Amino acid sequence: MTTFSTRCRMAFLAMAMTTTATCVAQANNQTKENKKWENLIESESDELMEQLMNMPYIEVGKGVSFAPKNKLFKMTLRFRMQNQVTMLFDDDFRLEETQAQVKRLRLRFDGYLYSPKLLYTIQLGFTPYDTKTIPNGNTNIVRDAIICYMPSSTWNISFGQTKVKANRARINSSSALQFVDRSIVNSEFNPDRDFGVFGEYHKTWDKNLSLAAKGSVTLGEGRNWGTDKNKGFAYTTRLELFPLGRFKGLGEVVEGDFQREEKVKMMLAGAFTYNDRTNRTSGQNGSLMPTGHVRDLKQYYMDFILKFRGFAFYTDLMGRVCDRPIVDEENGLFVYTGKGVNVQTSYLFKKNWEVALRNSTLLPDKEVEQMAGYRRFNQSTLAVTKYLIGHNLKVQADASYNHQARPTDGYNRWQLRFVVEAGL
């Protein structure tokens, strides 16, 4: 028979054992619960990390980019808009017309498919300026749609619709200009966009000498034309020489010296295009000629660029030749033959204010002077620009003075323009 004290010790021991078992069970349960939460957190963390890895990355000026983990493709989405106000004045500086418009609103997709060597570009335009109906009735919403094979940085070949690489001013994007818009010389002679095959070759012999050769064979009627019965093609070649080395940051296609070149850099270039039996008065642009009145057009271009420590200088010479420029004198239909010269210079201050000056002159051939409406057309333009994020966010204003020698009609003598450019 056990004593009371023995029974007490046995009871205490049993209670202690029960408590210990309970604590152990609770500890085991807590451990399981902790592991459950750890696994959940780890699972959610992996899922979160995967989501973060697959999220698009955004960089101002370079768009929003998407790419899967397998890297089979990449797509960069960009947009840009230009909100512009233009005021036109007569000789006595009386306001005659005010224009307010979204001049350009564009959406662009760039990237590669399956391999970084197989590139593509798609650009769409949505404003009346971008979507003018062309003479054959087609609209112009598609500006660029091209696929490019680039096996190396030395050469590439492309197929589709894009800019014909002839003159510097047209190759430059309208988003990368020092003025509100391109010059009157470019407007008259540039070949714009076309559909065909394009190729480029780049060669560098040393740090101070580089050459680029560009060429294309295109339909010759401009973008979105579609078909061309019994007509020829347009053949274009362009050579660019960089005797002192290439510009930083593709400075040959961006106006202004944003890179503030520490050494003098320059480019000399020349181009020639032959448009065989075109339907339109300016080749890829212009009015539609009557049936049976096709023309052969020859156009030439010479460019020079110099940049140094915020200073930039450009000059362009271009012209058009046609054996029979008068198409329909009664209806005023003709091919603008002649030449044009554009000279511009600028300086970019350290706080990203820029002042630019441009002088542009059009000189039609004597045979078409009367139909062109003047013997000489000169436009001088002064521009001031504040770059907030380079060319991607800027505010521009320019003032132009127009003068025509022997004009056949009245014209606006003064022009003021203001634009806000925003893009991603």
C-alpha positions as CSV (number, residue, x, y, z in Angstrom):
1,M,0.0,0.0,0.0
2,T,1.5,3.2,-1.0
3,T,1.9,6.1,1.3
4,F,0.3,9.5,0.7
5,S,3.6,11.1,-0.2
6,T,4.3,8.3,-2.7
7,R,0.9,8.8,-4.2
8,C,1.5,12.5,-4.4
9,R,4.8,12.0,-6.1
10,M,3.2,9.5,-8.6
11,A,0.4,12.0,-9.3
12,F,2.9,14.8,-9.8
13,L,5.0,12.7,-12.1
14,A,1.9,11.7,-14.1
15,M,0.8,15.3,-14.3
16,A,4.3,16.3,-15.4
17,M,4.4,13.6,-18.0
18,T,1.0,14.7,-19.3
19,T,2.1,18.4,-19.4
20,T,5.3,17.4,-21.2
21,A,3.5,15.4,-23.7
22,T,1.1,18.2,-24.3
23,C,3.9,20.7,-24.7
24,V,5.7,18.3,-27.1
25,A,2.5,17.9,-29.1
26,Q,2.0,21.7,-29.2
27,A,5.6,22.2,-30.2
28,N,5.2,19.6,-33.0
29,N,2.0,21.3,-34.2
30,Q,3.7,24.7,-34.1
31,T,6.6,23.4,-36.1
32,K,4.2,22.0,-38.7
33,E,2.4,25.3,-38.7
34,N,5.6,27.2,-39.1
35,K,6.7,24.9,-42.0
36,K,3.3,25.4,-43.6
37,W,3.7,29.2,-43.4
38,E,7.3,29.0,-44.6
39,N,6.2,26.8,-47.6
40,L,3.4,29.2,-48.3
41,I,5.7,32.3,-48.1
42,E,8.3,30.5,-50.2
43,S,5.7,29.6,-52.8
44,E,4.2,33.1,-52.9
45,S,7.7,34.5,-53.0
46,D,8.6,32.3,-56.1
47,E,5.3,33.3,-57.7
48,L,6.0,37.0,-56.9
49,M,9.5,36.8,-58.3
50,E,8.2,35.1,-61.4
51,Q,5.7,37.8,-61.9
52,L,8.3,40.5,-61.4
53,M,10.6,38.7,-63.9
54,N,7.8,38.7,-66.5
55,M,6.7,42.3,-66.0
56,P,7.5,44.7,-68.8
57,Y,10.3,47.2,-68.1
58,I,9.9,50.8,-68.9
59,E,12.5,53.4,-69.8
60,V,11.7,56.9,-70.9
61,G,12.7,57.3,-74.5
62,K,12.9,53.6,-75.1
63,G,9.4,52.5,-74.6
64,V,7.8,49.6,-72.7
65,S,9.4,46.3,-73.5
66,F,8.0,42.8,-73.2
67,A,10.0,39.5,-73.4
68,P,9.4,36.0,-72.2
69,K,11.9,34.0,-70.1
70,N,12.7,31.8,-73.2
71,K,13.7,34.9,-75.1
72,L,12.0,33.8,-78.3
73,F,10.8,37.2,-79.0
74,K,10.9,40.8,-77.7
75,M,8.4,43.6,-78.3
76,T,8.9,47.3,-77.4
77,L,5.9,49.5,-77.5
78,R,6.3,53.3,-78.0
79,F,4.1,56.2,-78.8
80,R,4.6,59.9,-79.6
81,M,2.4,62.9,-80.2
82,Q,3.0,66.5,-81.4
83,N,0.4,69.1,-80.4
84,Q,1.0,72.1,-82.6
85,V,-0.3,75.7,-83.1
86,T,0.6,77.6,-86.2
87,M,-0.2,81.3,-87.0
88,L,0.2,82.8,-90.4
89,F,0.7,86.6,-91.0
90,D,0.7,88.9,-94.0
91,D,3.3,91.5,-95.0
92,D,2.1,93.9,-92.4
93,F,2.1,91.2,-89.7
94,R,-1.7,90.9,-89.6
95,L,-2.9,87.5,-88.5
96,E,-4.6,85.8,-91.4
97,E,-4.9,82.2,-90.2
98,T,-4.6,80.1,-87.1
99,Q,-4.1,76.3,-87.1
100,A,-4.3,74.1,-84.0
101,Q,-4.0,70.4,-84.4
102,V,-2.5,67.2,-83.2
103,K,-0.2,67.0,-86.1
104,R,1.3,63.6,-85.4
105,L,0.0,60.8,-83.2
106,R,1.9,57.5,-83.8
107,L,2.2,54.1,-82.3
108,R,5.3,52.0,-82.8
109,F,6.2,48.4,-82.2
110,D,9.9,47.2,-82.4
111,G,11.6,44.0,-81.5
112,Y,12.7,40.6,-82.8
113,L,11.2,37.2,-83.5
114,Y,12.8,33.8,-82.7
115,S,16.3,35.4,-82.9
116,P,17.8,38.9,-82.2
117,K,19.0,38.7,-85.8
118,L,15.4,38.8,-87.1
119,L,14.1,42.3,-86.3
120,Y,10.8,44.0,-87.1
121,T,9.3,47.5,-87.0
122,I,5.7,48.5,-87.2
123,Q,4.6,52.2,-87.1
124,L,1.0,53.5,-87.4
125,G,-0.2,57.1,-87.8
126,F,-3.6,58.3,-86.6
127,T,-4.0,62.0,-87.4
128,P,-5.3,63.5,-90.7
129,Y,-1.7,64.6,-91.4
130,D,-0.5,61.0,-91.2
131,T,-3.5,59.3,-92.9
132,K,-4.0,61.5,-96.0
133,T,-5.7,59.5,-98.8
134,I,-3.3,58.9,-101.7
135,P,-4.3,59.3,-105.3
136,N,-5.2,55.6,-105.8
137,G,-7.7,55.8,-102.9
138,N,-5.7,54.0,-100.3
139,T,-5.2,55.5,-96.8
140,N,-1.9,55.9,-95.1
141,I,-2.4,54.5,-91.5
142,V,0.5,52.1,-92.0
143,R,3.7,54.1,-92.1
144,D,6.3,51.3,-91.5
145,A,5.9,47.6,-91.7
146,I,9.2,45.9,-92.3
147,I,11.2,42.9,-91.2
148,C,15.0,42.9,-91.2
149,Y,17.6,40.2,-91.1
150,M,20.7,41.5,-89.3
151,P,23.4,38.7,-89.0
152,S,26.0,41.2,-87.7
153,S,26.5,44.9,-87.2
154,T,28.2,45.0,-90.6
155,W,25.3,44.4,-92.9
156,N,21.5,43.8,-93.0
157,I,18.7,43.3,-95.5
158,S,15.1,44.3,-95.0
159,F,11.8,43.7,-96.8
160,G,8.6,45.7,-96.5
161,Q,7.6,49.4,-96.2
162,T,9.8,52.1,-94.7
163,K,11.7,55.3,-95.4
164,V,13.8,55.4,-98.6
165,K,17.3,56.3,-97.3
166,A,18.2,59.1,-99.6
167,N,18.5,62.5,-97.8
168,R,19.6,63.1,-94.2
169,A,16.6,65.3,-93.3
170,R,14.1,62.6,-94.2
171,I,16.0,59.8,-92.6
172,N,15.9,61.7,-89.3
173,S,12.7,61.1,-87.4
174,S,10.3,64.0,-87.1
175,S,10.6,63.5,-83.4
176,A,14.4,64.3,-83.5
177,L,14.2,67.8,-85.1
178,Q,15.6,71.1,-83.9
179,F,12.7,72.9,-85.5
180,V,8.9,72.4,-85.4
181,D,9.1,70.6,-88.7
182,R,11.5,69.9,-91.6
183,S,12.4,72.5,-94.2
184,I,10.6,73.5,-97.4
185,V,13.4,72.0,-99.4
186,N,12.9,68.6,-97.8
187,S,9.2,68.8,-98.3
188,E,9.6,69.3,-102.0
189,F,12.3,66.7,-102.8
190,N,12.3,64.0,-100.2
191,P,11.3,60.5,-101.5
192,D,9.4,59.6,-98.3
193,R,8.4,56.0,-97.8
194,D,8.1,53.1,-100.3
195,F,7.7,49.3,-100.4
196,G,10.5,47.1,-101.5
197,V,13.9,45.6,-100.5
198,F,16.4,47.6,-98.5
199,G,20.1,46.8,-97.6
200,E,22.9,48.4,-95.6
201,Y,26.6,47.8,-95.3
202,H,28.8,49.4,-92.6
203,K,32.6,49.2,-92.6
204,T,35.1,50.7,-90.1
205,W,38.8,50.6,-91.0
206,D,40.0,52.3,-87.8
207,K,38.6,54.6,-85.1
208,N,38.8,57.6,-87.4
209,L,37.4,56.3,-90.7
210,S,34.0,54.7,-91.3
211,L,31.8,54.1,-94.3
212,A,28.1,53.2,-94.7
213,A,26.5,52.1,-97.9
214,K,22.7,51.9,-98.2
215,G,20.5,51.0,-101.1
216,S,17.0,49.9,-102.1
217,V,14.8,48.7,-104.9
218,T,11.2,49.8,-104.4
219,L,7.9,50.1,-106.2
220,G,8.5,53.8,-106.7
221,E,4.9,55.0,-106.1
222,G,5.1,55.5,-102.3
223,R,3.5,53.8,-99.3
224,N,0.3,51.7,-99.5
225,W,0.2,51.9,-103.3
226,G,-0.4,48.2,-103.7
227,T,-0.1,47.4,-107.4
228,D,1.7,49.0,-110.3
229,K,0.9,47.9,-113.9
230,N,3.5,48.1,-116.6
231,K,5.7,50.5,-114.6
232,G,9.3,50.4,-113.5
233,F,10.9,50.5,-110.0
234,A,12.8,53.1,-108.0
235,Y,16.5,52.4,-107.5
236,T,18.3,54.3,-104.7
237,T,21.9,54.3,-103.4
238,R,23.4,56.3,-100.6
239,L,27.0,56.6,-99.3
240,E,28.0,58.1,-95.9
241,L,31.6,58.8,-95.0
242,F,32.7,59.5,-91.4
243,P,36.4,60.7,-91.7
244,L,36.8,61.5,-88.0
245,G,34.8,58.6,-86.6
246,R,31.2,57.9,-85.9
247,F,29.0,60.2,-83.9
248,K,28.1,59.2,-80.4
249,G,24.5,58.0,-79.8
250,L,23.7,57.8,-83.6
251,G,24.2,61.5,-83.8
252,E,23.9,61.4,-87.6
253,V,20.1,60.9,-87.3
254,V,19.5,63.1,-84.3
255,E,19.6,66.8,-84.7
256,G,21.6,68.8,-82.2
257,D,24.7,67.8,-80.3
258,F,23.3,66.1,-77.2
259,Q,26.4,64.0,-76.7
260,R,28.6,67.2,-76.7
261,E,31.2,65.6,-78.9
262,E,34.7,66.2,-77.3
263,K,36.3,66.0,-80.7
264,V,35.1,67.3,-84.0
265,K,32.9,64.8,-85.8
266,M,31.5,65.1,-89.3
267,M,29.7,63.2,-92.0
268,L,29.8,63.6,-95.8
269,A,27.1,61.9,-97.8
270,G,25.6,61.6,-101.2
271,A,22.6,59.8,-102.7
272,F,21.0,59.2,-106.0
273,T,17.6,57.8,-106.9
274,Y,16.2,56.8,-110.3
275,N,12.4,56.3,-110.5
276,D,11.5,54.5,-113.7
277,R,8.1,55.4,-115.2
278,T,6.4,56.6,-112.1
279,N,2.7,57.4,-111.9
280,R,3.1,60.4,-109.6
281,T,4.5,63.9,-110.2
282,S,7.1,63.6,-107.3
283,G,7.7,59.9,-107.6
284,Q,6.7,58.5,-104.1
285,N,4.7,61.7,-103.6
286,G,2.6,64.1,-105.6
287,S,-0.5,64.0,-107.8
288,L,-1.5,61.1,-110.1
289,M,-0.6,61.6,-113.7
290,P,-3.1,60.9,-116.4
291,T,-3.0,57.5,-118.1
292,G,-0.1,57.3,-120.5
293,H,1.8,60.2,-119.0
294,V,4.3,58.4,-116.8
295,R,7.7,60.0,-116.3
296,D,11.3,59.0,-115.4
297,L,12.6,61.0,-112.4
298,K,16.1,61.4,-111.2
299,Q,16.9,62.9,-107.8
300,Y,20.2,63.7,-106.2
301,Y,21.2,64.5,-102.6
302,M,24.3,65.8,-100.8
303,D,24.6,66.2,-97.0
304,F,27.1,67.5,-94.5
305,I,27.0,67.3,-90.7
306,L,29.5,68.7,-88.2
307,K,29.2,68.5,-84.4
308,F,31.5,69.7,-81.6
309,R,30.8,70.5,-77.9
310,G,27.2,71.4,-78.2
311,F,27.6,73.1,-81.6
312,A,26.0,71.5,-84.7
313,F,26.0,72.5,-88.4
314,Y,24.1,70.9,-91.3
315,T,23.7,71.6,-94.9
316,D,21.7,69.8,-97.6
317,L,21.6,70.1,-101.3
318,M,19.0,68.2,-103.3
319,G,17.3,68.4,-106.7
320,R,15.1,66.6,-109.3
321,V,15.6,66.1,-113.1
322,C,12.9,65.2,-115.6
323,D,13.1,65.3,-119.4
324,R,9.4,66.4,-119.8
325,P,8.4,68.2,-116.6
326,I,5.1,69.7,-118.0
327,V,2.4,67.0,-117.7
328,D,-0.8,68.9,-118.2
329,E,-0.3,72.7,-118.5
330,E,-4.0,73.4,-118.7
331,N,-4.7,71.8,-115.3
332,G,-1.5,72.9,-113.7
333,L,0.0,69.4,-113.5
334,F,3.8,69.3,-113.6
335,V,6.9,67.7,-112.2
336,Y,8.8,70.2,-110.0
337,T,12.3,70.1,-111.4
338,G,15.1,72.2,-110.0
339,K,17.1,72.2,-106.8
340,G,17.1,73.4,-103.2
341,V,19.6,74.2,-100.5
342,N,19.2,74.0,-96.8
343,V,21.7,75.3,-94.1
344,Q,21.1,75.2,-90.4
345,T,23.2,75.6,-87.3
346,S,22.6,75.4,-83.5
347,Y,24.0,75.5,-80.1
348,L,22.9,73.4,-77.1
349,F,23.4,75.1,-73.7
350,K,24.3,73.1,-70.6
351,K,20.8,73.5,-69.2
352,N,19.3,71.9,-72.4
353,W,18.1,75.1,-74.0
354,E,18.9,75.3,-77.7
355,V,18.9,78.0,-80.2
356,A,18.9,77.1,-83.9
357,L,18.9,79.0,-87.2
358,R,17.9,77.7,-90.6
359,N,17.8,79.1,-94.1
360,S,16.1,77.2,-96.9
361,T,15.9,78.1,-100.6
362,L,14.0,76.5,-103.5
363,L,15.1,77.2,-107.1
364,P,12.7,75.7,-109.7
365,D,13.9,75.3,-113.2
366,K,13.0,78.0,-115.6
367,E,10.7,75.7,-117.5
368,V,8.4,75.2,-114.5
369,E,8.8,78.6,-112.8
370,Q,5.4,79.9,-113.8
371,M,3.6,76.7,-112.6
372,A,5.6,76.6,-109.4
373,G,4.5,80.2,-108.7
374,Y,7.8,81.8,-108.1
375,R,11.3,82.2,-109.3
376,R,12.9,81.6,-105.9
377,F,11.4,80.7,-102.5
378,N,13.5,81.5,-99.4
379,Q,12.5,80.8,-95.8
380,S,14.6,81.9,-92.8
381,T,13.7,80.3,-89.4
382,L,14.8,80.9,-85.9
383,A,13.9,78.3,-83.3
384,V,14.2,78.0,-79.5
385,T,13.8,74.6,-77.8
386,K,13.7,73.4,-74.2
387,Y,14.6,69.7,-73.9
388,L,13.1,68.2,-70.8
389,I,14.0,64.6,-71.6
390,G,15.9,64.9,-74.8
391,H,13.7,64.8,-77.9
392,N,11.2,62.6,-76.0
393,L,9.8,65.5,-74.1
394,K,10.4,69.0,-75.4
395,V,8.8,72.4,-76.0
396,Q,9.6,74.2,-79.2
397,A,8.8,77.5,-80.9
398,D,10.0,78.8,-84.2
399,A,9.5,81.9,-86.3
400,S,9.9,82.0,-90.1
401,Y,10.1,84.8,-92.7
402,N,9.1,83.8,-96.2
403,H,10.1,85.6,-99.4
404,Q,9.3,84.7,-103.0
405,A,10.9,86.3,-106.0
406,R,8.4,87.0,-108.8
407,P,5.4,85.3,-107.1
408,T,2.3,84.6,-109.2
409,D,0.0,84.5,-106.2
410,G,-0.1,85.9,-102.7
411,Y,1.5,84.1,-99.8
412,N,2.0,84.3,-96.1
413,R,5.1,86.4,-95.2
414,W,5.4,85.4,-91.5
415,Q,4.9,82.1,-89.7
416,L,4.9,81.4,-86.0
417,R,4.7,77.8,-84.7
418,F,4.6,76.3,-81.2
419,V,4.7,72.5,-80.5
420,V,4.9,70.2,-77.5
421,E,6.4,66.8,-78.3
422,A,5.9,63.9,-75.9
423,G,6.8,60.3,-76.4
424,L,7.8,57.1,-74.6
